[in-house]
């Protein structure tokens, strides 16, 4: 009986997740081209070794871009999401509901609309930042031209899109932290930061782990946002692995090489998830 | 918890910053969308002095606009994904929530892992599958791709929600002589409805919002959603961007999502949604 009910769910997941990934793994070891996608021959590990010998841009540069962008996103969204969740904790229910709704607006915005929105912030002509600076008498900045400034700007936009989920997860588990523990900490003379670090965080560790994992995986696979704001430019300076995967597969038509990047991204996601499950288990044992 | 004066200053500074960061970008898009096209003198005034709806009208009906069709397409994909996800997640979530076996738990973990795969990670695999099965460039293909993305989290949430429904109710109905279908229709369905609405809403929103999947899987212009079509304003020839139409088009895409979340906020956050999922662990 339970298996009958589960058949559609398992069927859909197998057909649309497991099978396509299987096909992609196979393609990663072929020389398939987009123009002749059904006729190809085996290429061994060639796709992977080509990747590491890419010249313009270097593969390692893209890895660095991806990791830096992801790390900035994770730190930013965990920090902001947690701080705001704590700041809103204990407010009157109605005030809190209103503030919560407003703070969550960016989280419900489509990631591609986030991209369009932030082009309106960084644009040299109609951008909010430069308009503000020029109104105050300064001169505008080219936010998206220099590599690290641009990656930082993209990370700020991505934090905007992703801190809401952290905020939600932490808020939900904060409501499980007993009011008495917090009061006890206060009586013992703990300030807000100490309270967060020593009392709140240990109590919501599992939720925090989950939030970290979600933020890391989505940072690693960022696509829409960068595709829209910089398209990986100028000259690949802000291109992460997911855009490389897109460009190789659909622009240059090298399906085999694109599949190889997909495999690499998938393995990175897998490793992170396994590490997370291990950390989770350890937490569970510690507290039970 | 009582706060000292300093603590409450810190608290409200944080909240003010959070609100500024969260809302200014959206308000800025709004400020550009309602500006008449001849009112662009640089630097722009921070708050527009003239207002017009002509940009919004232009995007839906004008010759430079994208028309209604891209929005209709996005709605079809969102609703299709919501129905498919809602039904399948209810069935699967019931099985995993009620029959708490070892395999069930392992399966739940697998679904949780699957829900982590973002859209962008799935574009190449789905493209390769669809090319070989004839689902490439079809509406059904796009809907199923969304549904497969929303289903894992949907099942996870449904299982948590089903567990909150007391099994005694079902047993009592069985003792009173109700068959399995009557129990499903009269007991489970009404009680699980808030959960189904949450799962369906999340699926609708991610379908309405999706970009990378339809970018790859829907080639024909007449089946592309607005997220993909709006690009034409940004990758135009001399890298000039049609700011007014891009902002107006984005705004129209935003409104349904904000409305849906506005109406369902409490339900999404409280009993049905993430709260339940987090607590269920």
Interface residues (C-beta under 8 A of the other chain):
Chain A: X1 X2 X3 X5 X6 X8 X9 X10 X12 X13 X15 X16 X17 X19 X20 X21 X23 X24 X27 X37 X38 X80 X83 X84 X87 X88 X90 X97 X99 X100 X101 X102 X103 X104 X105 X106 X108 X109 X110 X111 X112 X113 X116 X117 X118 X119 X120 X121 X123 X125 X126 X128 X130 X131 X132 X134 X135 X160 X168 X169 X172 X173 X175 X176 X179 X182 X183 X186 X191 X192 X206 X207 X210 X213 X214 X217 X218 X221 X222 X223 X224 X227 X228 X231 X242 X245 X246 X249 X250 X255 X258 X259 X262 X265 X266 X269 X273 X277
Chain B: X1 X2 X7 X10 X11 X14 X15 X18 X19 X21 X22 X23 X24 X25 X26 X28 X29 X32 X40 X42 X43 X44 X46 X84 X87 X88 X89 X91 X92 X94 X95 X96 X98 X99 X101 X104 X107 X109 X111 X113 X114 X116 X117 X118 X119 X120 X121 X122 X123 X124 X125 X126 X127 X128 X129 X131 X132 X144 X145 X147 X148 X151 X152 X155 X205 X208 X209 X210 X211 X212 X216 X227 X230 X231 X234 X235 X241 X243 X246 X247 X250 X253 X254 X257 X258 X261 X262 X265 X266 X269 X274 X275 X278 X279 X281
